[in-house]
Amino acid sequence: MEDGEESAAAAEAALGLSPQLFVDEVRDDIANVSAEAFEYCLQLRQWPHPGSSAMPQRPRRLRSSSE
């Protein structure tokens, strides 16, 4: 190893930096975001959507007695 590479490796070791640790952290973050997005979509699916029978209906206009 050259001196520059040795000092870089020593600095990484002193700071606890590791390429594998970085990759693992990024993969965990992606998995968490994906899981949260999936949960969000499931929650949206449970909400009533326009046209469904679960949506509250607008009250019908009452006919006036003069009609």
FENFEN-V566763 format. One record per backbone hydrogen bond with DSSP energy under -0.5 kcal/mol. NH is the residue of the N-H (numbers start at 0). CO is the residue of the C=O. If there is no record, write none. Layout:
nh	co
NH	CO
NH	CO
This chain:
nh	co
5	1
6	2
7	3
8	4
9	5
10	6
11	7
12	8
13	9
14	10
15	11
16	11
21	17
22	18
23	19
24	20
25	21
26	22
27	23
28	24
29	25
30	26
31	27
32	28
33	29
34	30
35	31
36	32
37	33
38	34
39	35
40	36
41	37
42	38
43	39
44	40
45	41
46	42
46	43
51	48
54	51
66	63
